């Protein structure tokens, strides 16, 4: 609601629809999801969905962008943060997620990874996931490059190192969700620390 006039803003409406989509996907899964199911998760009329979106596919595409933005926009570091500390923050956010008022990080990751699995047969959604992967990998690689320039890290292939860390993150999340290995994120973080991040330091 807008604080100034008490009216619902377009951003408010989008938030309501996106969160309703999340709840509906959690209950019904992507394959069986209907726009009606999303409407049942809202206090607003279902017609508002049809006003803003051209059907289920358009809505799910927007939902993907919404859930990706929740993670990409949630990492904050200041200029004084050293490269290793910034890597820790970024990796922790990907593995353990930000806090949400409703539903946990893993509730949201379950939906994310279900859509991720279907993306192999969907060029548009695959492109969204590819862009997200590239931005995540590049954000990690950039921190490594900064560390090299500052002399904090030894000279390595920052792009390849960023790709390795990103792949470990994705594998750990997939193992946690698909196989129920609840310790997978913690194990991945320890492995990244011991075998990847510690190797970035110049030899003494």
Buried (B, 14 or more C-beta within 10 A) or exposed (E): EEEEEEEBEEEEBBEBBBBBBBBBBBEEEBEEBEBEBBBEBBEBEBEBBEEBBEEBEEBBBBBBEBBBEBBEEEBEEEEEBBBBEBBBBBBEBBBBBEEEEEBEBBBBBBBBBBBBEBBEEBEEBBEBBEEBBEEBBBBBBBBBBBBBEEEBBEEBEBBEBBBBBBEBBBEBBBBBBEEEEEEBBEEBBEEBBEEBBEEBEEEE
